[in-house]
Every structure is written in C-alpha cells, then in structure tokens.
Amino acid sequence: MSKKLFIETLGCGMNVRDSEHIIAELNRKEPYTLTQTIEDADLIIINTCSVREKPVAKLFSEIGIFNKRKKEGAKIGVTGCTASHLGEEIIKRAPSVDFVLGARNVSKITQVVDQKHAVEIAIDYDESSYEFGEYRTNPYRAMVNISIGCDKQCTFCIVPATRGEEISIPSYLIFQEISKAVASGAKEVMLLGQNVNNYGRQFGNNEEKINFTKLLQKISTIDGLERIRFTSPHPLHMDDTFLEEFAHNPKLCKQIHVPLQSGSTAILQAMKRGYTKESFLNRCEKIRRLSPEATISTDIIVGFPGESEQDFEDTMEVVERVGFEQIFSFKYSPRPQTQAQHFKNMISDEITTARLQRLQSRHLEMLVAQMDAQIGSFCQVYFDELKPNRRVAGRCDNGRLVFVEGSEALLGKVLTVKITHATRTALEGVVWE
Ligand code: SF4
C-alpha cells in the first residue's frame, strides 16, 4: 500500500521544482501517491516562501488547521525558504510540526521524514551535484534548476539568507536531466535560477569553464527539445553576446524577464541592484531592436524606503518607454535578515498603495491594448495542459497563454493557432490546420 502525500507549494518556480524533487526522493524510499485531501494524507508538507511577510504569517495559521484536520499518526513537515530562516522557531511555535527542512537541503528529505523534530536548514550545504530522482508535475514541459542560491545582496531581499551562496549545477547534469525529460515527452524546458545569466561563475567541486550563453548553445543540441525558456536573468549580466544568442537561437523562446525593481537610479543604488535607469533602458531597447517579437516582463517594488514622488515618476517613465507585456508589482515588504529593514525613511502605506494602484491601472491599459492587438494574428502554440470543458492550454513562443477547443490529442504538439479573442491574461483561438 503506498502512503498518501499532501504537498502545498508556495512561491516561485524554484519551489515548484524543489517540491518535484521532494516527491521523487520520497518515492525512492517508499511509494507515495499524491492526495489533495488533508484527512487522507500520511504526510503533509508545506513548501514555503518568505519573499514577503504575508505568506509567513499565513504559515502558522495553516499549520494549526492542518494539525486539526490530519488523521492519527500523520506527519507535518515545513520546507522551503521560511524553513531556512525560521528553523527551530517553527517547532517552538508549532510543536505539531514533525520536521523542518531548509531550501538548500532538499536531498535530505528521506533522512528527516522519520525523525521527530528534525531541523536541517544549513544554507551552505552544497547539493549542486546531487542527482535527484525523477518526478515531473507536467510531462510535456520540464523545469530544471541550473543554479542554487544567489551571490547578490539586494538590500530588500531575503533569498541570499534562505537559499545561500550561488552555486552553478554542472552542465553534464543539466544536459542529462533535460535529455531524460525529452525522452519522456517534454519538448519544452524552463531553466531555473535566481540569476540564470550568471551561470558558470562558481561551481561546487567542478572546474568547468562555461557561461550561460554557452550552456544555452549546449542544451540546444538536444534532439527533440524544441523550446527553451529561462527565469530569472539579472539585468547586470545581459551582455551583447547573451542578447544576440537570445535573438538568433531558434530554440530560445522570445520571452524574457528583466527585473527592474525601481526606475530611479538613486533607489536602485539604495537597493544595491548594480545598474542604473539608463543601463536598464539600454538593455531593453537592445532586446526590442534584436527581437521585436519578444515579450518583456519585469518585477517592480513600490514604496521602497526613501522613494520620492520623482523616484516613482522615474519608474512610471521606464514602464512607458519599455511597454512591458507583464509586470509583477508589489509594495515594499520589510524582510528579516535584510539591510533595508533598518532603513529610516519608510514610505506610508497610504502613499505606497496609491502609487501601486496608479502603476497597476496604467499597466492594465497598456496590457489590454497589447492583447487586443493579437486578435487576427497567428502564433505557434505548444499545447501542454488539458483544461475542463474540452479546452486545451498552451503558450505562444513569446509566452502568451492561449486556449483552444480540443482534446488531449493536442497535448505535446506545436500547432498554428489563429487568435480570435483576447482578455488581459490569455488569448483564445482556433487551431489553423
Ligand atoms: S538577485 Fe537580488 S532580488 Fe534576486 S534573489 Fe538575489 S538578492 Fe534577491
């Protein structure tokens, strides 16, 4: 009889891949099947995110609920970034938690699962050369880590404190993992890392001389792999060679995330982002020139300490000039173990809320116009998800989400679609044989 596993994944793509690794490693030890019902679960795992305060606050109320609903003898484990930075404190505040496993210790899941109150959160533990078992949430598209941790010190960000120093995963392991995924049906891969285009700067115990552009060229030689996506690159490492490769490598999907955070050079300095408003614009304009069909998405923090009206106007100016196709925008959230939490000139919630609303409503106007402009156009869609009501979902090369009417026969295929409708988040279309 296989055991039942309930796993909840919060946060970013790295966490989604870590959850897949957790499932794979547990199944190496003994068979587990996934359940969506807490009451049925023998093991309950919450894979946490701590990039903002809200998910952390939510964690303890959730543990309380799960503990009440769980069946006799079931275990609760907390993994991910909040596990890394709270560690023992989680068990002190919630003794019903059986183990705590930090974001850099995923390969130890089978060790801690049977230890009462085990806490494994070392952020210098190097599992970059560890060969995880195989498990994929979606067989048609593979997520593959190419590095763990981050070597930057952005003053607002807790990631270096929860995921540790940046280490690149040896390219033979990445090549091997993608080849296996392609052999089992995936035509698309998403390369994951905090700063993917800083790949190759530091390895654990491997002296390989390679950088991100060379890694992309190497991966592109894999037969059967048709589409390569990656997240998240850092504007600091967007040299011309990388952008030329992005533009001219037919397997690289023309979708790129360029996290801005702020449009003000003064605020970027306070954030220790390492680039200026002008250099950021220069890179985006280069992308627009080299790959006019590409979509650019970004991250923006509003209300960072010291952000003046003019600083915010600079952010709005960059938004206008780049015309981002997607913006992930948030209010500044002070995080423990970061420099900015100690900064003086905090911005009131009232002002921050007003700025965020202005940014989001202006971007919504731009987005609706961009999406409406797709109606009547054609794009190559890779179908990778069955949806209710005879609908199938996939993405254009530039990352836009597309729905068509159809059956699972479309899954795993790249087909021409004529766009007939548009909403701000997705396109509708018909398969154009
Ligand atoms: S680059 Fe900056 S924002 Fe991104 S994970 Fe590293 S420290 Fe955080």
Residues whose N, C-alpha, C, O or C-beta is under 5 A from the ligand:
A	BS01	SF4	C150 K152 Q153 C154 C157 V159 Q194
